[in-house]
């Protein structure tokens, strides 16, 4: 499920520009990404999760302007056509959802995805520190259901 948020906010005064900036930064903190100017999107795994994000947006609405939120299924969002000028550019791919149910299916998480390795940032090697005595810890309980999203290209 996708939330598409469109907004038209005034920027004619210094206070209005400040309200616009705060609103946009709150959207980014809440996981929205910019699709176009004044159009933000966010993927939500369930309708309940989408409602949580709609309520958050209502909580930080600016005092002036207009904000609209549309909801699309993954299939509807995937059928979107994007055209750029005279040359058609490749559209962003939708993330793949991987659900892990138990220890046997955890092995599937290590499978390679279509994400190119060149687009990833290289990992920094951790600095070696001398070992120190650690108290015994209880064994962690693995949740029965976990969701992961992997960007595919």
N, C-alpha and C positions, 0 to 999 in steps of 0.2 A: 504494500500500500504506500502510496506517495502523497505527500502534502505539497502543493504548489501554492506559494504565498506571493501575492502581487500587492504592491503598495504604491501609493502616490501621496507623497508627503511634501508639504511646502518647505522651501529653503530660502525664503525671502528675507528673513531676519536672522540675526545671530542666534537667538534662542531657538528658532525653528531648525536651524542647521545642527545645533547641539542635540535637540530632540531626535532628529533624523539619525545622527551618528550613534547615539545611545541605543536607539531601536535596532539599527543594523548590527551593532556589536552584540546585543542580546540575542539576535537571531543566530549569529555565528556561534556564540557560546552554546546555544541550544542544539547545534548540529546541523543547521541549515547551510546549504551551499548556494552560491550565486549561479543562476542559470542565465540570466540576462540582467541588465540594469533594472533594479526595482522588482526582480522576480527571483525568488529563492525557493529551493526544493529541499525536501528531507524525506528519507525512506523510513517507514515505520513498519515493524513486523506484524502488528495487529491493529484492529480498530480501536481497542482500548488504549494502546500506546499513542495512536494518532490523536485521540481525544485529550490525552495528557499534554501533548505538545500544543494543541489548539488552546487549551486553558492557559498554558504558559505565555503564549503570544498575547492573549487577552490581558494578561497581567502586566505586560510592559508596553501596551499600546501608547503611542504619543497622544497628546491632547488634541491635535489637529491632523487632518488628512484622512485618507481612506486606505483600508487594508482588506483584502479579500483572500480567502483560503479555499482552494479546490482540493478534492480528494480523488485520486485515481488508483485503480488496481495496478499491479505490476504489468499485467498484459496490456491494459490501456496505455500506460506510460511507455511501454516498449514499442507501441505502434506509432509513436510520435515521429513526424518527419521534420527534419531541420534543414533549412536551405540558407546558404551564406552567399549573397551576391549572385554572380553568374556561375560560380563553381560550387558544386555540392561538396561539403566537407563531411568527414566522418563524424557521427554523433557519439556522445559519451555512452559507454556501455553501462548497463545496470549491474549492480553488485550481485554476486551469487550468494545465496544463503546456505550455510552449512549447519545442520542441526546434529548435535551429538547426544545420543540417548544413554549409552552405557559404555563400559570400558572396552568392549569389543569394537564399537564403532569409532572410538577415539583414534584408532589407527588410520582412519580415512582422512583425518585432519592433515596428516603429513603428506598427502598426495599433492603433486604439483598442479598449479592452476595455470591459466592462460596469461597471467600477469607477466609482463616482460621483466627480466631481472635488471635491465638497464635503467628502468624507471625508479628503482628502489635506491634509497640512500645507503651507502655502505655503513655497516655497523661498526661502532667504535669498540676496540678491544678493551675489556675491563682491566684496570690496573691490579696487579697482584698485591694482595695484602697478606701479612703473616696470619696463619690460622690462630683462632682464639677459641677458648673453651665456650661451648654453647650449651645451655640447659636443654634437657630432653623436652621434645615437643610432642604433643598429641598428633596422631595421624589425621590429616585433613580429610574431610568428607567431600567427595566429588559430587556436585549437583547432578541430578538425573537428566536435566535438559539444559543445554547451553546453545546460544545462537552466535554464529560468526558470519560476517559478511566479507567477501573477498572481491575486490575490484577485478573485473576481467576486461581484457582488451580484445 
